[in-house]
Amino acid sequence: MILLYLSMAFESMYYPQSIFYEHLHDIALHRYEGSRLCAGMHSHYGLAGVHTYSLTIGHCSYLISGISFGHEMYRENQVVGSFGFDLVPHFHTGVGVALLNYWVKEYCSRYGYALHMSTYYDMYPLTLGGWLNNVNMPHLHDVDAIPMTYTVRIQYVLPRGITCILAARGTPTQVPFLHAGFSWEVHTYAVIGIGANTEPLYVEYMLRLPLGHIGIHYYGTLHEYLGLSHAVRISFKL
């Protein structure tokens, strides 16, 4: 069982949990006005005691995030510091460093770091971009390295508040898989979305409620075999 934990270290954080919330992976997207605080909790397919907790503090293009996944026997933690900036007009990039820790109860607690980078080209209504995470392929144990992961992403905004997103994701040693979705802004009251992922195969859905300086975000997935997962995030403009 311990070898299984080690061989899957940080696997839950390889890719975004939802195509509609890419910012924790694509750090070039950190372009807020003013400051923002966001807290979230994600339950995983009804697995008892298995949750992901996150806390994010951002100011303009700077972001600090804390993420913790696991249960009472095993936990993965990371703290990410990152910032984004403009190279030339319409062309944005971002870099970040993640401090990693995983522990197995009564066995070990180990540390490492990971390097992230991303970029995107914004020519409204079209956005093209991508990111590389775990560029240095950190070794936290003797079983295996955490692989580098990547995404190539295209987003297009249609009339009437409809946004279409298509992403290809993977590692250098695997065949890329597809992640797609579209969202619809219902006037200024709500944003709803639906998407699908090909590996693993699941359908996802999203609801975002902007309430002035507070935003309530819900998203979930329906896996073919594992059933439903749910996530809630609350954001505050400071």
Residue, then its C-alpha position, 0 to 999 in steps of 0.5 A: m500500500i505504501l508503494l502505491y501511495l508513493s508511485m501516485a504522488f501528486e497525481s491528483m494535481y497533474y491537471p486542472q480539476s475543471i476546465f473552467y478553473e485553469h488558473l492554478h495550472d496556467i499561471a499566465l492567466h493571473r490578471y486580476e484587478g486589485s486583490r482577491l482571496c479564494a477558498g475551496m473544498h473538493s470531495h472526490y467521488g464519495l471517497a470517505g475522508v478524501h478531500t482537497y482544500s485550497l486557499t489562494i491570495g492574489h494581487c494583480s498578477y501575483l498569486i500565492s496558493g496553498i493546496s492539500f489533498g488526501h486523508e488521515m493516512y496520506r496527504e499531499n501539500q503544496v504552496v505555489g508562488s507565481f506571477g504573470f507579466d506581459l512580454v509584448p502587447h497581447f502576449h502574456t507569460g507566467v512563472g512559478v515555483a511550488l514547494l511540495n510535501y507528502w507524508v504517509k502516516e508513521y512512514c515518511s514526510r518528504y519535500g521537494y520543489a517544482l517549476h511551472m511556466s505558461t504563456y498565452y496570446d490574447m486577441y479577443p475573441l480568440t485566446l491561444g495558450g499553454w503551460l508546462n508544470n513540473v518542468n524539473m521532474p522532481h524526485l520525492h522518493d525512489v519509486d519514480a519522478i513526478p512527470m512533466t505535464y503540459t496543456v495546449r489550450i484554445q478559447y473562443v468567445l461567441p456572441r451572447g456570452i458563450t465561451c468555447i474551450l478546447a485543450a489537449r493535455g498529457t505528459p511527454t510519454q503518453v498520448p495526449f487526451l482532450h478536455a473541452g467545455f463551453s460556458w454561457e453567461v446568463h446576463t450578469y446573474a450567473v454563468i453555467g457550463i458543461g464539459a467533457n474529458t476523454e482520459p479519464l472519461y467523465v462529464e463536468y458541469m459548472l455554476r458561477l454566481p457573481l454577487g458583487h464582491i463575492g463569487i460563489h463557484y460550484y463545479g462537479t464531475l460525473h465519472e463513468y465508474l466512480g460516480l459524482s464529485h463536487a467542489v465549492r469555491i468562494s472568492f472575495k474581491l478585497 
